[in-house]
Amino acid sequence: MKIKTLREMSNIDQEKKIKELKLELIKSKINASKTGSLKTKEIKRTIAKLLTISKDNSQK
């Protein structure tokens, strides 16, 4: 996901997306041996972006 779209989300939507991505990450780790770990890396990056944005918003 693009950072611009993530910043436009409300805090509640960001928290929901983080929870959703964490579940998807668990599922992706299970299937990583079959499909590869590219999707896992992408999910981790998106979670990191969301956490960074939420941290920046809380400091303001």
N, C-alpha and C positions, 0 to 999 in steps of 0.2 A: 504494500500500500504506500501511497505517496504521503509525505509528511503533511502537505497542505490539507489533504482530506482528513488526516488524523487530528490536526489542530482544530478543524471546524467542528469536530464532535464535542458533545457536552461531556462533562466529567462522568456522568452516569453511563453514557454510551461507551466511553473509554474503558471504564471498569468492566462492563459487560463484555467488551471485545477482548480484553486481557484474559478474562476467565474462559471465554470461548477458544482463544488461541492456545491457552495452556492445555485444555482438553485435547485440542487438535494435535498439539506437540506430543502428548503422551501416545496418541494413536499413531502418529507418524514414526515415533521411535520404535514402536512394535513392528511396523511394516518396513522399517528402514533396511532390514536385511533383504527384503524382496525388491524394493523399488529404488533404493539409494537414499542418501542423506541430504540431497539438494533441497528438498522441501523442508526438512528439519531446520536447516540453516536459515531459510527464508522466514520461517515462523519465529525463530529466536530473534532475528533482526527486527521483525515487526513488534514483538513484545518489548524489546529494548527501546524502540522508538516511542511506543506508547508510555512506557514507564518514565522516560526522559521528559516527555511532554507533560505528563501529569505532575511530575516533580517541579517543572518550571512554573506550571499554573498554580501550584500550592505556595510557591515562594512569592508570588505577586500579591 
